[in-house]
Amino acid sequence: MLDVKEHENVIEISMQRPPVNAMNQEFVDAIADSINHYVREGADALILSGREGLFSAGIDVPELLELDHDDVNEFWTRFFVLMNTVAGCQVPVVAAITGHSPAGGAVLALHCDYRVATRGKFNIGMNEVQVGLPVPRNLIAALEYVVGNRQAALLSSSGALIRPDKALEIGLVDELADPGEVVTCALGWLKEMLALPPIAMNKTRLAAKSALLERAAENTAYARVATDHWFSDETQTTMKQLVASLSKKS
């Protein structure tokens, strides 16, 4: 599910769960465990990447639809733990957005310190509303932290998916790169960060995210909210229609 590459003192964790890097409990646990492992092993920084043309399509909707209430609640708890792990990581984390990044893929990128996206006809955004899932307050807070209150309100309430150039314009991503150069650009930014005194840099980096981290720490409460939303009639109906539509296309 994960490929790991070493770039000297920087570890790249590449998501490789075919076909679309969809997140189930096993996958989110694997990412969180990998982050914690390499931080313990002394990595100076981390990069989260996907495969060419795709970062992550978000949660594994077909699998979650098969789970009962307790298992869905456990999934959301682990999902929010992963976001807290990324946001509160003791070393910088860069999202190398290698292609499409809707919904949970965008959420994962939002919790990173820096986002480099691939130029091209790719979509990024929190489109949960379009598929019938209300966005919980903690994830809106993450979006507000990155793009500001007004843009966060517009993006989350409309469920808009936008192209990389628009994402750069509004601050959803920090840099664009040609296909195949996303990780190289991520390494370039990290080189500048790692040239700074590390204790001062990392303490300041985390202090700047204190409001986000306070929200992210409330995993249990937000998991219950997300679970209640998941089992609402509207969400279940819309999600099942989505899965049926995707099945016809495949």
C-alpha positions in Angstrom: 0.0 0.0 0.0 2.9 2.3 0.6 6.2 2.7 -1.2 9.0 4.4 0.7 11.9 6.3 -0.9 14.8 8.0 0.8 16.1 11.3 -0.4 19.0 11.5 2.0 17.4 12.9 5.2 13.9 13.2 3.7 11.5 10.3 3.5 8.9 10.1 0.7 5.9 8.0 1.6 4.1 7.2 -1.7 0.5 6.0 -1.5 0.0 3.0 -3.7 -3.4 1.4 -3.1 -4.9 0.6 -6.5 -6.9 1.7 -8.2 -7.3 5.2 -6.7 -5.6 5.3 -3.3 -9.0 5.2 -1.6 -8.8 5.4 2.2 -10.1 2.6 4.3 -9.1 2.0 8.0 -6.1 -0.2 7.1 -4.8 2.4 4.7 -5.1 5.4 7.0 -3.5 3.4 9.8 -0.6 2.4 7.5 0.0 6.0 6.6 -0.1 7.2 10.2 2.1 4.3 11.4 4.6 5.1 8.6 4.8 8.7 9.5 5.4 7.9 13.2 8.0 5.3 12.4 10.2 7.5 10.2 9.9 10.4 12.6 11.1 8.1 15.4 13.9 6.9 13.1 15.2 10.4 12.8 13.9 11.7 9.4 14.3 15.4 9.0 11.2 15.8 6.9 8.5 13.8 5.1 6.8 13.9 1.7 3.4 12.3 1.0 2.9 11.5 -2.6 0.7 9.4 -4.9 1.0 7.8 -8.3 1.2 9.8 -11.5 -2.1 11.5 -12.2 -3.6 10.8 -8.8 -2.9 11.7 -5.2 -5.9 10.1 -3.5 -9.6 9.9 -4.4 -10.5 10.1 -0.7 -12.4 7.6 1.4 -13.3 4.2 0.2 -17.0 4.7 -0.2 -18.0 1.2 -1.3 -16.2 -0.4 1.6 -17.6 2.1 4.1 -21.1 1.4 2.9 -20.7 -2.2 4.0 -19.7 -1.3 7.5 -21.9 -1.1 10.6 -22.2 2.0 12.8 -19.4 1.0 15.2 -17.0 0.2 12.4 -17.7 3.4 10.6 -17.2 5.4 13.8 -13.8 3.6 14.2 -12.9 4.5 10.6 -13.6 8.2 11.2 -11.7 8.1 14.5 -8.6 6.7 12.7 -9.1 9.1 9.8 -9.0 12.1 12.1 -6.1 10.6 14.0 -4.2 10.5 10.7 -5.0 14.2 10.1 -3.8 15.0 13.6 -0.6 13.0 13.0 0.1 14.9 9.8 -0.7 18.4 11.2 1.2 17.8 14.4 4.2 16.0 13.0 7.4 17.0 14.7 9.1 17.5 11.3 7.8 19.3 8.1 5.4 17.3 5.9 4.9 18.2 2.2 2.0 17.0 0.1 3.3 16.2 -3.4 -0.1 16.3 -5.1 0.7 14.1 -8.2 -2.8 14.5 -9.8 -6.4 14.4 -8.8 -7.1 15.0 -5.1 -10.8 15.3 -4.3 -12.5 14.9 -0.9 -10.3 13.0 1.6 -7.3 13.4 -0.7 -7.6 17.2 -0.4 -8.2 16.9 3.3 -4.9 15.0 3.7 -3.1 17.6 1.7 -4.6 20.4 3.8 -3.0 19.1 6.9 0.5 19.1 5.5 2.8 22.1 5.9 3.2 22.8 2.1 1.5 21.6 -1.0 3.0 21.2 -4.5 0.5 20.2 -7.2 1.0 18.9 -10.7 0.1 21.3 -13.6 -2.6 19.9 -15.8 -6.3 19.0 -16.0 -6.5 17.7 -12.5 -9.1 18.4 -9.9 -8.6 19.3 -6.2 -11.1 20.2 -3.6 -13.5 19.2 -0.8 -16.4 18.0 -2.8 -18.1 16.1 0.0 -21.3 18.2 -0.3 -21.7 17.1 -3.9 -21.9 13.5 -2.8 -24.2 14.1 0.2 -21.8 14.3 3.1 -21.7 17.4 5.3 -18.2 18.6 6.1 -17.5 18.6 9.9 -16.3 21.7 11.6 -12.7 20.4 12.1 -12.2 19.9 8.4 -13.6 23.3 7.6 -11.2 24.8 10.1 -8.3 23.1 8.2 -9.5 24.7 5.0 -9.9 28.1 6.7 -6.3 27.8 8.0 -5.1 27.4 4.4 -7.3 29.7 2.3 -9.1 32.0 4.7 -12.7 32.1 6.0 -14.5 33.3 2.9 -12.8 31.0 0.4 -13.3 28.1 2.8 -17.0 28.9 3.1 -17.4 29.0 -0.7 -15.4 25.9 -1.4 -16.8 23.7 1.3 -20.5 24.7 0.9 -20.4 24.3 -2.9 -18.3 21.2 -2.9 -16.3 22.8 -5.8 -13.5 20.9 -7.5 -10.9 23.3 -9.0 -7.9 23.1 -11.3 -4.4 23.5 -10.0 -3.9 27.0 -11.4 -7.0 28.2 -9.5 -5.9 26.3 -6.4 -2.6 28.2 -6.6 -4.4 31.5 -7.1 -6.5 31.1 -3.9 -3.7 29.5 -1.8 -5.1 26.0 -1.7 -1.7 24.9 -3.0 1.6 26.7 -2.6 3.4 25.8 -5.8 2.8 24.1 -9.2 5.2 21.8 -11.0 5.3 19.9 -14.3 4.3 16.3 -14.2 7.2 14.2 -12.9 8.7 17.2 -11.1 6.4 17.5 -8.1 8.6 15.6 -5.6 11.7 17.5 -6.9 9.9 20.8 -6.1 8.9 19.5 -2.7 12.5 18.6 -2.0 13.5 22.1 -3.0 11.2 23.8 -0.5 12.3 21.4 2.2 15.9 22.1 1.5 15.3 25.8 2.4 13.4 24.8 5.5 16.0 22.3 6.7 18.7 24.9 6.3 17.1 26.8 9.2 17.9 26.1 12.9 15.7 23.0 13.3 14.4 23.5 16.8 13.4 27.1 16.2 11.9 26.2 12.8 9.8 23.3 14.0 8.6 25.0 17.2 7.5 28.0 15.2 5.9 25.8 12.5 3.8 24.0 15.1 2.9 27.2 17.0 1.6 28.8 13.8 -0.8 25.8 13.5 -2.0 25.9 17.2 -5.6 26.6 16.4 -5.7 23.9 13.8 -4.1 21.4 16.1 -6.6 22.2 18.9 -9.4 21.3 16.5 -7.6 18.2 15.1 -7.1 16.9 18.7 -10.9 16.5 19.2 -11.0 13.2 17.2 -13.6 11.3 19.2 -16.2 14.1 19.0 -15.8 14.7 15.3 -15.8 11.0 14.6 -19.3 10.7 16.2 -20.5 13.7 14.1 -19.1 12.2 10.9 -20.7 8.9 11.7 -24.1 10.4 12.3 -23.8 12.2 9.0 -22.7 9.1 7.2 -25.9 7.2 8.3 -28.3 9.9 7.4 -30.9 9.1 4.8 -29.6 11.7 2.4 -26.0 10.7 2.6 -26.7 7.0 2.3 -28.9 7.5 -0.8 -26.4 9.8 -2.5 -23.5 7.6 -1.8 -25.2 4.5 -3.0 -26.2 6.3 -6.2 -22.5 7.3 -6.6 -21.3 3.8 -6.2 -23.9 2.5 -8.7 -22.9 5.2 -11.2 -19.2 4.3 -10.9 -20.0 0.6 -11.3 -21.7 1.2 -14.6 -18.7 3.2 -15.9 -16.3 0.4 -14.9 
